[in-house]
Amino acid sequence: MDPPSARPTPFASWLGFVLAAAAAVVALWFLQQIVGAILLLFFAIVVSIALSAPVEWFVRRGMNRRLAGVLTLLLFFATIALVGWAVIPQLAGQIVLLVNQLPDFLARFDRQLAALLERYPDLQMFFSGEGAGAGASAIAPDAGEVFRRLSGFSLSLIAGLALTIIFFSTVAYVVLDPRPILKAYLGSLPRAYVPAGMRAYRRACRAVIGWTKASLVIGAIQAVAAFAFLTWMDVPGALVWAVLAFFSDFIPRIGGYVMAFPPVLLALTMGPMTALWVAIFYLVSTEILGSIVAPKIRGATMQLHPVLLIFFTLAFALAFGLLGAIVATPAAAFFSAFYSEFYLKRPLRRDERV
């Protein structure tokens, strides 16, 4: 007969519980630290799925799939390079123009502030300086502060460049050979759930491609409207800001406000009223497109309810910031597909049947 197994002592039970809790805390901390990498990988897969549409278009016309992937990637990177070649020099020129006009703007601001303080002396308590020179001194930082900011910006630029290279390399690998990713995904599922997992994946892919088409349409509308309005207002670099507005819809809700900052700041050097009208235009166009037009178009192309898209956008933006806002809509597509296939369409157990 086997000897009876010894029961664990209370100390051993508590020690195991503490070690398990510590392991859970370490796992949660690790997930918190790498959430940015997870979102970046997810976005790379989303971009690869979007690029699979032109790849399949070339394949249906008799082209080899590897050659179709190479051609799609060449067109994709060539488009990015063309946009950068057209926008970056113009953007740099507008920044130089803004910097050159900044002293005159600060001088005008000082004069307007001094006149305002003379008319309303009670407002002086809200300003730290005396007289007209307080405005410029409060706005312009010292040389040490500028150096520290530039150093931090340089390091952030290098890190951003490295992440960009990693991101596009991942996109290229997945587009050229998506089979390892797909096999790893299907291999992680129990055998009984493989068909449902494949249906959910295909449904999510169709929704992501629909999201891409909708974003291109909405971005084109925003770009045309921005170019027409900024040209009418004589804001320099209207074409540059229109191109940036085209990509703003890929960052739902907050993308329009991010892209509005440079033209509003440049319009501020032309006059407060010009800046006010430009800000109102971006506010109205972003709210109309982001709250009314975009959810309806995306809901039709992705077959998702607009309320679900708005909720995911707000939730991911609050939880993960800018990157979360970018991946929110594709995440909603994946959630809807997997929820439908693995929960709504699951076979009922005997005790669940009525």
N, C-alpha and C positions, 0 to 999 in steps of 0.2 A: 504494500500500500504506500502511496505517495505521502510524504509527511505534510501536515497542514501548513499552508502558506502563512507566513507571519504577517500580521496586520501592521500597516504603517503607523508609526508613532505620530502623535499630534504635531511634534516639531517638524517631522518630515513632510506632513501634509501642508503645514503653513509655509515651509520653505518652498515646496513645489508651487504653491499658489503665488508666492511672492516672485519667484523666478518667471512664472508664466505671465504675471502682470507686468513685470519689467520688460520681458520680451515683446509684449503687446505695445507698451509705451515706445520702445525703441523702433518697432515696425511702423507705428503711426508717425513718429518723428521723421523716420527715413522717407516715408511717403510724402510728408509735408515738404521735405527738402527737395524732392525730385519731381514735384507736381509740374513744375515748369517744363522739365524734360519730357514728361508724359504728354502734356498738352502739345508740345512742339512736334513730337513723334506722331500724335494723332492728326495734327494739321498737315504734316507731310503726307500721311496716308490719304487724307481728304484731297489734297492737291493732286496726288497720283491718280485717285479715282476720277477726278475731273478731267485729267489728261487722258484717261482711258477712252473717253468718247471719241476724240480725233484718231486715237490709235485704232480703235475698232472700225472707224470710217475708212481708214487706209486699208485695213485688212479685208474689209468687204469688197474692196476694189482690186483684190488679187495681190496685194503686197505682203511680203513676209512680215510676221509680227515683230521680230527683232528690228528689222529695217524700219517698220512703221513707228516703233518706239523711239528709235534714234532720230527719225525725221521730226516726230512730234516734239522731242526735247530740243532739237535745234531751233525749231520755230518758236518754242516757248522762251528759250534763253535769248534768241534774237529779238523777240518782242520786248523783253525786259531791258536788253541793252539799248534798243532803239529809244524806248521811253526815257531811260536814264540819260542817253546822249542828248535828247531834245529838252529834257526838263532840268537836269542838274546845272548846266552852264547858265541857263536863264535864272534858275533859283539862286545860284551864287551871285549873279549880277544884281538881282533884286535885294539880296542881303547886303551887298556892298552899298547899293543906293540907300538902303534904309539906315545903315551905319553912318553914311556921310550926312544924311539929313537929320540924324538924331540930335546933334547939338542945337540946330535951329529949332527943332521941336521942343527941346527942353527949355530953350530961351523963351519961346512963346508960352509954354506952360507956366514958367515963372511969372511972366507978365500977367497972364490971366489969373494966376493964383494970388498975386499981390493985389490986383484990382478987386478980386473977390473978398480978400481979407479987409481991404479998406471999406468996402461996402457993408460987410457983415463982420464987425470986430469980434463977435462972440465965437466965431469959428477958429480963432487963433489957438484956442486950447487944444484943438485936435491935431495941431502941427507942432513938431518939435523944434523947428527953426524960427528965426526972426527975419521978417522981411522977405524980399523977393528971392534971395539966394537959397532959401530953405528947400525949395522944390528940387532943384538940380542936385544939391548935396544929398538929399534923401534918396534920390533915384540912382545916381551914379555911384557904384561901389568903388572902393579903393583898389590900388594895383594888386595888393596881396590877395584880396578876395577874388579878383578877376583871374589871377594865376591859379588859385585853387580850383575855381570852377572849370577853367580850361583843362587842367590836369585830370580832373574827374571826368570831364567830357571825353578826353582822349582815350582814357582807359575804357570807358563805356563804348566808345566807337570801335576799339579793337575787339572787345568782347562781342559786340554785335556783329562785326564782320566775321568772326570765327563761327558764331552760331548760324549766320547766313550761309556760310560755306557748308557746314554740317547739314543744314536743312535741305539745301538744293542737292547735295550729294545723296541724301536719303531719298528724295523725290526721284532722282535719276535711277537709283538702284531698283526702286519699287516699280517704276514704269517699265524698265527694261526686262525685269523678271519678277512678276508678282507672285509666282508660284510658291516660293518658300514662306512668304507671309501668310498666304491662304492655307497652305498645308499646316503651318503651325497653329493657325486659328482653328481649323477643323479638327486637328489632333488634340486640342485642349478640351473638346466637347465629348461627352459620352456618346457611344455609338448610336444610341436611340435618338439623340438630339441632332445628329449631323444633318439630316434633311431640313429640319427647321432652321438650323444655323445657316445653311446655304441659302434658304429662301430669305431669311432676314438680311443676310449680306447683300444679296442681289437687290432687295427692296431698298436698302440704305444707299446702295450705289446709284440707283435711279433717282433717289431724292437728292443726293449730293450733286449729280449732274444737273438736275432741275434747279438747284440753288445757284449753281454757277451761271446758268443761262439767265435766271432772274436777276442776279447781281450785275451781269453785263448790261442788261436792258435798263435797269434802274440807274446804274452808273452813267450810261450814255445820256439819259434824261438830265441827270444832275450836272453833267459836264456841259451840255449845250446851254442849259439855263444859266450856269455860272459864267460861261464865256460871254453870253449875250449881255447879262447884267453888268459884269465888270467892265466890258468894253463900253457900254453906255455910260458908266460912271467914270470913264477915263482912268481906271486903276491900272498902273503899269503891270505888265506880265500877265494879262488876262488868260492867255493860252496856257501858261504854266499852272495857274490856279485851277483852270478847267480840267487839266489832266489829273491834278491831284484830287479834284472833286470826283472824277470818274472812279477812282479807287476807294473813295470814302465809304461806299456802300458795303464793301467787304468787311468793314468794321461797323456792325449795325448799331444804330442809335447814337454812339459817341463819335463815329468816324467823321460825320459832317462837322461837328464842333472842333475836332482836332484839325481838319483841313481848313477851317475858317480862320484860324488864328493868324497865319501869315498874311493873307490879304487884308484882314481887318487892321492888323498892326501897320501895314504899309499904307492903307487908306487913312490911318490916323495922322500920318505925316502930311497928308493933303488937306486935312481939316477935320474937326470933330464931327461935323454933320455927315461928311462922306463916310467916315468910319461907322457912324451910327446906322446909316442906310445899308451899308454892306453887312453889318452885324444882323440887322433885321432881316435882310434877304436870306442869309444863311440859316437864321433861326427858323423862319417860316418854311423854307424849302426842306430843311432837315426834318422838321416836325411833320410836314405833309407827306414827304416821301417815306420817312421812317415809321410813322404811326398809321398811315392810311394806305398809301400805294404799295410800299414794299411788302408788308405782311400779306396783302391780298394776292399780289403776283407770286410771291414765294409759296403761299398756301396752295395756289392753283398748280404751280409747276412741281411742288414737292408733295402735294396731297396731304398737307398738314394744316391743322387749324391755326389761324393767325394768333390766337391767344396763347397757344403752346409756344410759338416762336418768340413772342414778346416775353413770356415768362422765362424761357431759357436764356434769352439775351440779358435780361436784367439780373438773373441769378448768377450766371457765369461772370458777368462784368463785376458784380459786387464781390464774388468769391475769388476770382483769379485776375482781375484787372483787364488790361488791354488784350492780352493773348486770350483770355477767357471769352471776351466779347467777340473775337474773331472766330473762334471755334464753336460758339454757342449754337448757331443754326445747324451746322452739320451734326453736332452732338444731339440736337433735338431729332434729327432724321434717324440717327442710329437708335436712339431711345425708343422712338415710335415703332421702328421696324422690329426690334428685339422684343419689346413689350407685346406687340401684336402676335408674333410667332411663338414666343415661349410662355405667354400667360393667357392671352385671350383665346388662342387656338389650341391650348394644351388639352389632352384627353382628360375627362373627369374621372376621378376615382369612384369606386362603387358607393362609398359613403357620401359623396357629393351629389350624386344623381337624385333627382326628385322622382 
